Amino acid sequence: MNKIIGSAREEDIAQVKGYAKDINARFPNYQMRTYVVYLAAGKCCKVYEVV
């Protein structure tokens, strides 16, 4: 999996940022950290923080 996914996909980043924008609009006092997480067969995990 490390060889296949070297970084988070742009469409996944856009989706996570959209979720964060909606949540922040509803709950403006919240401070969120956003991540894209990929799992492969429950054996491998790759996590990317979205800034």
C-alpha positions in Angstrom: 0.0 0.0 0.0 2.8 2.4 0.7 4.0 2.0 -2.8 0.6 2.7 -4.2 -0.5 5.6 -2.1 2.3 8.1 -1.6 -0.1 10.9 -0.6 -3.8 11.5 -0.1 -5.8 11.9 -3.4 -7.0 15.4 -4.2 -10.7 14.3 -4.4 -10.5 12.8 -0.9 -8.9 16.0 0.4 -11.7 18.1 -1.1 -14.3 15.8 0.4 -12.8 16.0 3.9 -12.5 19.8 3.6 -16.1 20.0 2.5 -17.2 18.1 5.6 -15.1 20.3 7.9 -16.6 23.5 6.3 -20.1 22.2 6.9 -19.4 21.3 10.5 -17.6 24.6 11.2 -20.6 26.5 9.8 -22.9 24.7 12.2 -20.5 24.7 15.2 -18.3 27.7 14.8 -16.7 27.3 18.2 -15.3 23.9 17.4 -11.7 23.5 16.3 -11.2 20.5 14.0 -8.2 18.6 12.7 -9.0 16.8 9.5 -7.5 13.5 8.2 -7.7 11.2 5.2 -7.3 7.6 6.3 -6.8 4.6 3.9 -7.2 1.1 5.2 -6.3 -2.1 3.3 -7.8 -5.4 4.3 -7.6 -4.3 8.0 -3.8 -4.9 7.9 -2.4 -1.7 6.6 -3.3 1.9 7.5 -2.1 5.1 6.0 -3.1 8.5 7.6 -2.7 11.9 6.1 -3.5 15.1 8.0 -5.3 17.7 5.8 -4.1 21.3 6.5 
